[in-house]
Amino acid sequence: MEKNTQKEKLIKLMIDDPSDFIFHAAYMVYSKTWEENSSEDVRSELNEIMLSFSKGEIDDRVFYSEIHAFRRDISSEMSIRSTIRTQKKRAWRKKEQRKTRLSRYKK
């Protein structure tokens, strides 16, 4: 009997309320975190956090601080920097003039 209750806890909760923005945003975070983690222990903990938030036992700050432990490290993905190549206005104009000059005679 205890295994049935364990399996029921592992079902992803479908308690989204799109009319309440704060709850909807929290549910989206919960849903994404649920899909990223496949461990049964993590998923049951996520369900408990979401249920306590939906019942009003914890506020949104506590919800995000508790769920943060289970989320992937986003900062590692954001740390990849792309370089931006710049040039001076004079060099750009010179390049554009050359392009137009070549395009006139290329026909």
C-alpha positions as a Markdown table, in Angstrom:
| # | Residue | x | y | z |
|---|---|---|---|---|
| 1 | Met | 0.0 | 0.0 | 0.0 |
| 2 | Glu | 2.9 | 2.3 | 0.7 |
| 3 | Lys | 4.3 | 1.8 | -2.8 |
| 4 | Asn | 1.0 | 3.1 | -4.3 |
| 5 | Thr | 1.2 | 6.4 | -2.3 |
| 6 | Gln | 4.9 | 6.7 | -3.3 |
| 7 | Lys | 3.9 | 6.4 | -7.0 |
| 8 | Glu | 1.1 | 8.9 | -6.6 |
| 9 | Lys | 3.5 | 11.4 | -5.3 |
| 10 | Leu | 5.7 | 11.0 | -8.3 |
| 11 | Ile | 3.0 | 12.2 | -10.7 |
| 12 | Lys | 3.7 | 15.7 | -11.9 |
| 13 | Leu | 1.2 | 18.0 | -10.3 |
| 14 | Met | -1.3 | 19.7 | -12.7 |
| 15 | Ile | -2.4 | 22.6 | -10.5 |
| 16 | Asp | -1.5 | 25.5 | -12.8 |
| 17 | Asp | -3.6 | 28.7 | -12.6 |
| 18 | Pro | -2.9 | 31.0 | -15.5 |
| 19 | Ser | -5.1 | 33.7 | -14.1 |
| 20 | Asp | -2.7 | 34.1 | -11.1 |
| 21 | Phe | 0.6 | 35.4 | -12.5 |
| 22 | Ile | 2.7 | 34.7 | -9.5 |
| 23 | Phe | 1.4 | 31.2 | -9.1 |
| 24 | His | 1.7 | 30.5 | -12.9 |
| 25 | Ala | 5.3 | 31.7 | -12.9 |
| 26 | Ala | 6.1 | 29.5 | -9.9 |
| 27 | Tyr | 4.4 | 26.5 | -11.6 |
| 28 | Met | 6.5 | 27.1 | -14.8 |
| 29 | Val | 9.7 | 26.9 | -12.7 |
| 30 | Tyr | 8.4 | 23.8 | -10.9 |
| 31 | Ser | 7.5 | 22.2 | -14.2 |
| 32 | Lys | 10.9 | 22.9 | -15.8 |
| 33 | Thr | 12.8 | 21.7 | -12.7 |
| 34 | Trp | 10.6 | 18.5 | -12.7 |
| 35 | Glu | 11.5 | 17.7 | -16.3 |
| 36 | Glu | 15.3 | 18.3 | -15.7 |
| 37 | Asn | 15.4 | 15.9 | -12.7 |
| 38 | Ser | 14.7 | 12.3 | -13.0 |
| 39 | Ser | 15.4 | 11.2 | -9.4 |
| 40 | Glu | 12.4 | 10.0 | -7.5 |
| 41 | Asp | 13.6 | 11.7 | -4.3 |
| 42 | Val | 14.0 | 15.0 | -6.0 |
| 43 | Arg | 10.6 | 14.8 | -7.7 |
| 44 | Ser | 8.8 | 14.0 | -4.4 |
| 45 | Glu | 10.6 | 16.9 | -2.8 |
| 46 | Leu | 9.5 | 19.2 | -5.7 |
| 47 | Asn | 5.9 | 18.0 | -5.3 |
| 48 | Glu | 6.0 | 18.8 | -1.5 |
| 49 | Ile | 7.3 | 22.3 | -2.2 |
| 50 | Met | 4.7 | 23.0 | -4.9 |
| 51 | Leu | 1.9 | 21.7 | -2.7 |
| 52 | Ser | 2.9 | 23.8 | 0.2 |
| 53 | Phe | 3.1 | 26.8 | -2.1 |
| 54 | Ser | -0.3 | 26.2 | -3.6 |
| 55 | Lys | -1.8 | 25.8 | -0.1 |
| 56 | Gly | -0.3 | 29.1 | 1.0 |
| 57 | Glu | 1.9 | 27.6 | 3.6 |
| 58 | Ile | 5.0 | 29.3 | 2.1 |
| 59 | Asp | 5.4 | 32.5 | 0.1 |
| 60 | Asp | 7.0 | 33.0 | -3.2 |
| 61 | Arg | 10.4 | 33.9 | -1.8 |
| 62 | Val | 10.6 | 30.8 | 0.2 |
| 63 | Phe | 9.4 | 28.7 | -2.7 |
| 64 | Tyr | 12.1 | 30.0 | -5.0 |
| 65 | Ser | 14.8 | 29.6 | -2.4 |
| 66 | Glu | 13.8 | 26.0 | -1.8 |
| 67 | Ile | 13.5 | 25.1 | -5.4 |
| 68 | His | 16.8 | 26.7 | -6.3 |
| 69 | Ala | 18.7 | 23.8 | -4.9 |
| 70 | Phe | 17.2 | 21.5 | -7.5 |
| 71 | Arg | 17.6 | 23.7 | -10.5 |
| 72 | Arg | 20.5 | 23.4 | -13.0 |
| 73 | Asp | 23.2 | 25.9 | -12.7 |
| 74 | Ile | 22.1 | 28.5 | -15.3 |
| 75 | Ser | 25.1 | 30.7 | -14.6 |
| 76 | Ser | 27.4 | 28.3 | -16.3 |
| 77 | Glu | 25.4 | 28.6 | -19.5 |
| 78 | Met | 25.3 | 32.4 | -19.2 |
| 79 | Ser | 29.1 | 32.6 | -18.7 |
| 80 | Ile | 29.9 | 31.9 | -22.3 |
| 81 | Arg | 30.6 | 35.3 | -23.8 |
| 82 | Ser | 30.4 | 36.1 | -27.4 |
| 83 | Thr | 32.7 | 38.7 | -28.8 |
| 84 | Ile | 31.4 | 41.8 | -30.5 |
| 85 | Arg | 33.6 | 43.1 | -33.3 |
| 86 | Thr | 33.5 | 46.8 | -33.8 |
| 87 | Gln | 35.1 | 49.2 | -36.2 |
| 88 | Lys | 35.5 | 52.9 | -36.4 |
| 89 | Lys | 33.0 | 54.9 | -38.3 |
| 90 | Arg | 35.6 | 56.0 | -40.8 |
| 91 | Ala | 36.7 | 52.4 | -41.5 |
| 92 | Trp | 33.0 | 51.4 | -42.0 |
| 93 | Arg | 32.4 | 54.3 | -44.4 |
| 94 | Lys | 35.5 | 53.4 | -46.4 |
| 95 | Lys | 34.4 | 49.7 | -46.6 |
| 96 | Glu | 30.9 | 50.7 | -47.7 |
| 97 | Gln | 32.2 | 53.1 | -50.4 |
| 98 | Arg | 34.4 | 50.3 | -51.7 |
| 99 | Lys | 31.4 | 47.9 | -51.8 |
| 100 | Thr | 29.3 | 50.3 | -53.7 |
| 101 | Arg | 32.1 | 51.2 | -56.1 |
| 102 | Leu | 32.7 | 47.5 | -56.9 |
| 103 | Ser | 29.0 | 46.8 | -57.2 |
| 104 | Arg | 28.6 | 49.5 | -59.9 |
| 105 | Tyr | 31.2 | 47.9 | -62.1 |
| 106 | Lys | 30.4 | 44.3 | -61.4 |
| 107 | Lys | 27.3 | 44.2 | -63.6 |
